[in-house]
């Protein structure tokens, strides 16, 4: 009898454990109802060539090197359990893939040549941007895998989920951000002075740190490649086209003059107009000064002239002077911006400090600009990318974008910086006069 009772007790414990296991398994069934297109939201780590060769709007293809590391980004408002999977195939043979998310790792073996969802399990995540790291550990065929989608769901996705949906090029470039400076009313602005300091490590390839923006153009510095940097000054034509060849003669930007070693020409694809640039090896951690003039000219036109101060020679250098037809005015709508023009570096953050803004008016007075409104482009406004910020640090404005950081500055925020109180010391009569 005692033996029978013991048997019944053990049987009861066994059945209870089986029921508990089944209940737990049922709770762990994955919800993979959200499909993230992997192409727009992924980057190959430390390889611009692989980013071009492997990643397109259709997904990740041509992945052959086991040393390649792919990272996919998305953001959630909610912390908790995240269900994770991949939609992929292996064209030939069998591959083993390692997937990591917030210090948690899963391994999976795949041997299907047809696209199929692969469950990776449940991960604990915090709110904010997440990075999924995908690494090929072994393959018997020529390709590790073709990946089409990252699949997510579960409690961590009950709030908002942000990722690039339908804009491969601009989504991968990342959000552009702007600071529009508050100007005094009823003042004719002749000169606009600004300074930029790019902190060390923030000078990323593809960055345009634009200092002196105005109603008809922009002026700033760029990182064009590992070996080339430029000072860029452009003026838009009043004729609305993406092809400068379509601009009629009476709407063309006229070059009045340029400085030494400055290249001039036309530009398109973002409006069209006149462009000038000077190859110059500016350095991170150094403050650079920009000076722009805008005055009414003959025949209902406006002359815009840009100067750049080189600290190593302690001189102002003429970049270029352009005449813009079909409108006569002083400087208007003064602003700065920060953008990335190379999609393969859109996963890297960049930052710049914008310091000491002043205007010089037709009344011959310097006025310091200490208030600015922070805005962002369509990529940010439609929430394809949420990695943008701006504000005030000490007595300077700053802007930051790219890199998938989680703290976002609300668009249309207004900021005030501490006034410096010391106007620029510039003798305008000694500045180089434009000549062709």
C-alpha positions as CSV (number, residue, x, y, z in Angstrom):
1,X,0.0,0.0,0.0
2,X,2.9,2.3,0.9
3,X,4.5,1.5,-2.4
4,X,1.3,2.3,-4.3
5,X,0.9,5.7,-2.6
6,X,4.5,6.6,-3.5
7,X,3.9,5.6,-7.1
8,X,0.8,7.8,-7.3
9,X,2.7,10.7,-5.8
10,X,5.5,10.4,-8.3
11,X,3.1,10.1,-11.2
12,X,1.3,13.2,-10.0
13,X,4.5,15.2,-9.9
14,X,5.5,14.0,-13.4
15,X,2.1,15.0,-14.9
16,X,2.3,18.4,-13.2
17,X,5.8,19.0,-14.6
18,X,4.6,18.0,-18.1
19,X,1.6,20.4,-17.9
20,X,3.9,23.2,-16.7
21,X,6.3,22.6,-19.6
22,X,3.5,22.6,-22.1
23,X,2.1,25.8,-20.6
24,X,5.5,27.5,-20.7
25,X,6.0,26.4,-24.3
26,X,2.7,27.8,-25.2
27,X,3.6,31.1,-23.7
28,X,6.9,31.1,-25.6
29,X,5.2,30.8,-29.0
30,X,6.6,33.6,-31.1
31,X,4.7,36.6,-32.5
32,X,6.6,37.7,-35.6
33,X,3.9,39.9,-37.1
34,X,6.1,43.0,-37.8
35,X,8.3,42.7,-40.9
36,X,11.3,45.0,-41.0
37,X,12.9,45.2,-44.5
38,X,16.5,44.4,-43.9
39,X,18.0,46.3,-46.8
40,X,17.1,49.9,-45.8
41,X,17.8,49.2,-42.1
42,X,21.1,47.3,-42.2
43,X,24.8,48.1,-42.6
44,X,27.9,46.0,-43.0
45,X,30.4,47.0,-40.3
46,X,33.6,48.8,-41.4
47,X,33.2,48.1,-45.2
48,X,31.9,50.7,-47.6
49,X,32.4,48.2,-50.5
50,X,30.5,45.5,-48.8
51,X,27.6,47.9,-48.0
52,X,27.4,48.6,-51.8
53,X,27.8,45.0,-52.9
54,X,25.6,43.3,-50.3
55,X,22.8,45.6,-49.4
56,X,20.0,46.9,-51.6
57,X,16.4,47.8,-51.1
58,X,15.6,44.1,-51.8
59,X,17.7,42.8,-48.9
60,X,21.0,41.3,-48.1
61,X,22.5,39.3,-51.0
62,X,26.0,38.1,-52.1
63,X,27.1,37.4,-48.6
64,X,30.1,35.1,-48.9
65,X,32.7,36.3,-46.3
66,X,32.3,34.7,-42.9
67,X,34.2,37.7,-41.4
68,X,31.4,40.0,-42.5
69,X,29.3,41.5,-39.6
70,X,25.9,42.9,-40.5
71,X,23.9,45.2,-38.1
72,X,20.2,45.9,-38.4
73,X,18.6,48.8,-36.5
74,X,15.1,49.6,-35.2
75,X,13.6,51.4,-32.2
76,X,10.8,50.6,-29.8
77,X,9.1,52.8,-27.2
78,X,8.5,49.9,-24.9
79,X,10.8,47.6,-22.9
80,X,10.1,43.9,-22.3
81,X,10.1,40.6,-24.2
82,X,11.0,40.9,-27.9
83,X,10.2,38.0,-30.2
84,X,12.8,37.8,-33.0
85,X,13.1,35.9,-36.3
86,X,14.6,36.3,-39.8
87,X,13.1,35.7,-43.2
88,X,15.9,34.1,-45.2
89,X,17.2,31.4,-47.4
90,X,20.5,29.6,-48.2
91,X,20.8,29.2,-52.0
92,X,23.1,26.2,-51.7
93,X,24.2,23.9,-48.8
94,X,23.9,24.6,-45.1
95,X,24.9,27.6,-43.1
96,X,25.1,28.3,-39.4
97,X,24.3,31.9,-38.3
98,X,24.8,33.7,-35.0
99,X,22.4,36.5,-34.0
100,X,23.1,38.8,-31.1
101,X,20.8,41.4,-29.5
102,X,21.6,43.3,-26.2
103,X,24.2,40.8,-25.0
104,X,22.0,37.8,-25.8
105,X,23.0,35.4,-28.5
106,X,21.1,32.7,-30.5
107,X,22.5,30.3,-33.1
108,X,20.6,28.8,-35.9
109,X,21.3,26.3,-38.7
110,X,19.6,26.9,-42.1
111,X,19.6,24.7,-45.2
112,X,16.5,25.8,-47.1
113,X,16.8,27.3,-50.6
114,X,13.3,28.8,-50.2
115,X,12.5,31.9,-48.2
116,X,11.2,30.9,-44.8
117,X,10.8,32.4,-41.4
118,X,13.4,31.3,-38.9
119,X,12.5,31.7,-35.2
120,X,15.4,33.0,-33.0
121,X,13.6,33.2,-29.7
122,X,12.7,35.7,-27.1
123,X,15.1,38.5,-26.0
124,X,14.8,41.0,-23.1
125,X,15.2,44.6,-24.4
126,X,15.0,48.1,-23.0
127,X,13.1,50.9,-24.8
128,X,15.2,52.8,-27.4
129,X,17.2,51.9,-30.5
130,X,18.2,48.2,-30.9
131,X,21.0,46.7,-33.0
132,X,20.8,43.1,-34.2
133,X,24.2,41.8,-35.1
134,X,24.3,38.9,-37.6
135,X,27.4,36.9,-38.2
136,X,28.0,33.8,-40.4
137,X,29.8,31.1,-38.4
138,X,29.9,28.3,-41.1
139,X,28.7,27.6,-44.6
140,X,29.0,24.7,-47.0
141,X,27.8,26.7,-50.1
142,X,29.1,29.8,-51.7
143,X,26.7,32.2,-49.8
144,X,26.1,32.4,-46.1
145,X,22.4,33.5,-46.6
146,X,20.1,35.8,-48.4
147,X,18.1,37.8,-45.8
148,X,14.9,39.6,-46.7
149,X,13.4,40.7,-43.4
150,X,13.9,40.9,-39.7
151,X,10.7,39.7,-38.0
152,X,9.7,41.0,-34.6
153,X,6.8,41.0,-32.2
154,X,5.8,40.4,-28.6
155,X,5.3,42.7,-25.6
156,X,8.3,45.0,-26.5
157,X,6.5,46.0,-29.7
158,X,3.2,47.1,-28.1
159,X,4.2,50.7,-28.3
160,X,5.6,52.5,-31.4
161,X,8.1,50.7,-33.5
162,X,10.4,52.8,-35.8
163,X,12.3,51.7,-38.8
164,X,12.9,52.7,-42.5
165,X,9.9,51.4,-44.5
166,X,9.9,52.8,-48.0
167,X,12.8,55.2,-48.6
168,X,16.0,53.3,-49.2
169,X,18.3,56.2,-50.2
170,X,17.3,59.0,-47.8
171,X,16.5,56.6,-45.0
172,X,20.0,55.2,-45.1
173,X,21.5,58.7,-45.3
174,X,19.7,59.5,-42.1
175,X,17.9,62.6,-40.9
176,X,19.1,66.1,-41.7
177,X,18.8,68.8,-38.9
178,X,18.7,72.5,-39.0
179,X,19.0,75.6,-36.7
180,X,17.1,78.7,-38.0
181,X,18.4,81.9,-36.3
182,X,16.0,84.5,-35.0
183,X,16.7,87.8,-36.7
184,X,15.8,91.3,-35.6
185,X,12.8,92.8,-37.4
186,X,13.2,95.7,-39.8
187,X,17.0,95.3,-40.3
188,X,18.7,94.9,-43.6
189,X,21.4,92.2,-43.1
190,X,24.5,92.6,-45.2
191,X,26.9,90.2,-43.5
192,X,26.4,86.9,-41.6
193,X,29.2,85.6,-39.4
194,X,29.3,82.1,-37.9
195,X,31.7,79.5,-36.5
196,X,31.8,75.7,-36.5
197,X,33.8,73.3,-34.4
198,X,33.5,69.6,-35.2
199,X,34.6,67.6,-32.1
200,X,37.3,65.0,-32.6
201,X,35.9,61.7,-33.8
202,X,32.8,63.4,-35.2
203,X,34.3,64.1,-38.7
204,X,32.6,61.2,-40.5
205,X,32.8,60.7,-44.3
206,X,29.7,62.1,-46.0
207,X,29.1,64.9,-43.5
208,X,28.2,68.4,-44.5
209,X,28.6,70.9,-41.6
210,X,26.8,73.9,-43.1
211,X,27.5,77.1,-41.3
212,X,26.0,80.0,-43.3
213,X,22.7,79.0,-44.9
214,X,20.5,81.7,-46.4
215,X,17.4,82.0,-48.5
216,X,19.2,81.3,-51.7
217,X,22.0,78.9,-50.8
218,X,24.5,77.5,-48.3
219,X,28.1,77.6,-47.2
220,X,30.1,75.2,-45.0
221,X,32.6,72.3,-44.8
222,X,32.5,68.7,-45.9
223,X,34.2,65.3,-45.4
224,X,34.3,64.0,-48.9
225,X,36.5,60.9,-48.5
226,X,39.3,59.6,-46.4
227,X,41.7,61.9,-48.2
228,X,39.7,64.9,-49.2
229,X,37.8,67.7,-47.4
230,X,36.2,70.7,-48.9
231,X,34.8,74.2,-48.2
232,X,31.6,74.4,-50.2
233,X,29.5,77.4,-51.3
234,X,26.5,77.2,-53.5
235,X,23.7,79.4,-54.7
236,X,20.4,78.1,-56.1
237,X,19.0,79.3,-59.4
238,X,15.5,80.8,-59.2
239,X,14.5,78.3,-62.0
240,X,13.1,75.1,-60.5
241,X,14.8,72.1,-62.0
242,X,17.1,69.3,-61.0
243,X,19.1,69.6,-64.3
244,X,21.3,72.8,-64.6
245,X,21.3,72.4,-68.4
246,X,17.6,73.3,-68.4
247,X,18.1,76.7,-66.8
248,X,17.3,79.6,-69.2
249,X,20.0,82.3,-69.5
250,X,18.0,84.9,-67.6
251,X,17.8,82.5,-64.6
252,X,21.4,81.4,-64.5
253,X,23.8,82.0,-61.6
254,X,26.6,84.3,-62.8
255,X,30.1,83.9,-61.3
256,X,31.5,87.3,-60.4
257,X,34.8,86.0,-59.1
258,X,36.6,83.3,-57.1
259,X,39.5,82.8,-54.8
260,X,42.8,81.0,-55.3
261,X,42.5,77.2,-55.9
262,X,38.7,77.4,-55.9
263,X,36.8,75.2,-58.4
264,X,33.5,76.6,-59.8
265,X,30.7,75.1,-61.9
266,X,27.1,74.1,-61.8
267,X,25.2,71.6,-59.6
268,X,21.9,69.7,-59.8
269,X,19.7,67.0,-58.2
270,X,18.8,69.2,-55.2
271,X,17.6,72.1,-57.2
272,X,20.2,73.6,-59.5
273,X,22.6,76.5,-59.6
274,X,26.1,77.7,-59.2
275,X,28.6,75.9,-57.0
276,X,32.1,76.5,-55.7
277,X,34.5,74.5,-53.6
278,X,38.0,74.6,-52.3
279,X,39.9,71.4,-51.2
280,X,41.1,72.2,-47.7
281,X,42.2,69.8,-45.0
282,X,40.2,71.3,-42.1
283,X,40.7,69.5,-38.8
284,X,38.3,68.2,-36.1
285,X,38.7,70.0,-32.8
286,X,39.4,73.4,-34.5
287,X,37.0,76.3,-34.8
288,X,36.5,77.7,-38.3
289,X,35.0,81.0,-39.2
290,X,32.6,81.8,-42.1
291,X,31.6,85.2,-43.5
292,X,28.8,85.7,-46.0
293,X,27.7,88.9,-47.8
294,X,24.4,89.4,-49.5
295,X,23.4,92.7,-51.1
296,X,21.0,94.0,-53.9
297,X,22.6,94.3,-57.3
298,X,21.7,95.7,-60.7
299,X,18.8,94.4,-62.9
300,X,16.8,93.0,-60.0
301,X,19.6,90.6,-58.8
302,X,21.5,89.8,-55.6
303,X,25.2,89.4,-55.1
304,X,26.4,86.7,-52.6
305,X,30.0,86.5,-51.6
306,X,31.6,84.0,-49.2
307,X,34.8,84.2,-47.2
308,X,36.6,81.5,-45.1
309,X,39.1,82.2,-42.4
310,X,42.1,79.9,-42.2
311,X,43.7,79.9,-38.7
312,X,47.1,78.7,-39.9
313,X,47.5,81.9,-42.1
314,X,45.3,84.1,-39.9
315,X,43.6,85.5,-43.0
316,X,40.2,85.7,-44.6
317,X,40.1,83.9,-48.0
318,X,37.6,84.6,-50.8
319,X,35.8,81.4,-51.8
320,X,33.5,82.9,-54.5
321,X,31.0,85.5,-55.5
322,X,27.8,84.8,-57.4
323,X,25.1,87.0,-58.9
324,X,21.6,85.6,-58.6
325,X,18.9,87.0,-61.0
326,X,15.2,87.4,-60.5
327,X,15.3,89.0,-57.1
328,X,17.0,91.8,-55.3
329,X,17.5,91.6,-51.5
330,X,19.8,91.5,-48.5
331,X,20.4,88.3,-46.5
332,X,17.3,86.5,-45.3
333,X,16.4,83.2,-43.5
334,X,19.7,82.6,-41.9
335,X,20.3,79.0,-40.7
336,X,22.8,76.2,-40.3
337,X,22.4,72.5,-41.0
338,X,24.0,69.1,-40.5
339,X,23.5,66.3,-43.1
340,X,25.0,63.1,-44.3
341,X,25.3,62.6,-48.1
342,X,26.8,59.1,-48.1
343,X,24.2,56.3,-47.3
344,X,26.9,53.8,-46.3
345,X,27.9,56.0,-43.3
346,X,24.3,56.6,-42.1
347,X,24.9,54.2,-39.2
348,X,27.6,56.4,-37.8
349,X,26.8,59.5,-35.6
350,X,28.2,62.9,-36.3
351,X,28.1,66.1,-34.3
352,X,29.0,69.8,-34.7
353,X,29.0,72.9,-32.5
354,X,27.7,76.1,-34.0
355,X,29.2,79.1,-32.2
356,X,29.2,82.9,-32.0
357,X,26.6,83.9,-34.6
358,X,26.5,87.6,-35.6
359,X,25.0,89.8,-38.3
360,X,26.2,93.1,-39.6
361,X,23.4,95.4,-40.9
362,X,23.1,98.2,-43.4
363,X,23.1,100.5,-40.4
364,X,26.7,99.5,-39.7
365,X,26.0,97.7,-36.5
366,X,26.9,94.2,-35.3
367,X,24.0,92.2,-33.7
368,X,24.6,88.9,-32.0
369,X,22.2,86.0,-32.7
370,X,21.4,84.0,-29.6
371,X,18.1,82.3,-30.4
372,X,17.5,79.4,-32.8
373,X,14.7,77.0,-33.8
374,X,15.6,73.3,-34.2
375,X,14.0,71.5,-37.2
376,X,14.5,68.3,-39.2
377,X,13.8,67.0,-42.7
378,X,11.1,64.6,-44.0
379,X,13.1,61.5,-43.0
380,X,12.8,62.6,-39.4
381,X,9.3,64.0,-39.6
382,X,7.8,60.8,-41.0
383,X,9.7,58.9,-38.3
384,X,11.8,56.7,-40.6
385,X,14.8,57.7,-38.5
386,X,14.6,59.0,-34.9
387,X,18.4,59.5,-34.3
388,X,18.6,63.3,-34.3
389,X,19.3,66.0,-31.7
390,X,20.1,69.6,-31.2
391,X,20.3,72.2,-28.4
392,X,22.7,74.3,-26.4
393,X,25.8,73.3,-24.6
394,X,27.4,76.2,-22.7
395,X,27.4,79.2,-25.0
396,X,27.1,77.3,-28.3
397,X,24.4,75.5,-30.2
398,X,25.0,71.9,-31.3
399,X,23.4,69.4,-33.7
400,X,23.8,65.7,-34.0
401,X,22.5,62.9,-36.3
402,X,23.0,59.4,-37.4
403,X,24.3,56.4,-35.4
404,X,20.9,55.3,-34.0
405,X,21.2,57.0,-30.6
406,X,17.9,56.9,-28.6
407,X,17.6,60.4,-27.2
408,X,15.6,62.6,-29.7
409,X,15.1,66.3,-29.5
410,X,11.5,67.4,-30.4
411,X,11.3,69.0,-33.8
412,X,10.5,72.7,-33.6
413,X,12.2,73.1,-30.2
414,X,13.5,76.7,-29.6
415,X,16.8,77.3,-27.9
416,X,18.7,80.3,-26.5
417,X,22.5,80.4,-25.9
418,X,24.5,82.6,-23.6
419,X,25.7,85.8,-25.5
420,X,29.4,86.1,-26.0
421,X,29.1,89.9,-26.3
422,X,32.3,90.5,-28.4
423,X,31.6,91.3,-32.0
424,X,33.9,90.0,-34.8
425,X,36.8,92.2,-35.5
426,X,36.7,92.4,-39.3
427,X,38.0,95.2,-41.6
428,X,35.6,94.7,-44.6
429,X,37.7,97.1,-46.7
430,X,40.7,94.7,-46.6
431,X,38.8,91.6,-47.8
432,X,39.7,90.3,-51.2
433,X,37.5,91.7,-54.0
434,X,35.9,89.2,-56.4
435,X,37.6,88.8,-59.8
436,X,37.3,86.1,-62.4
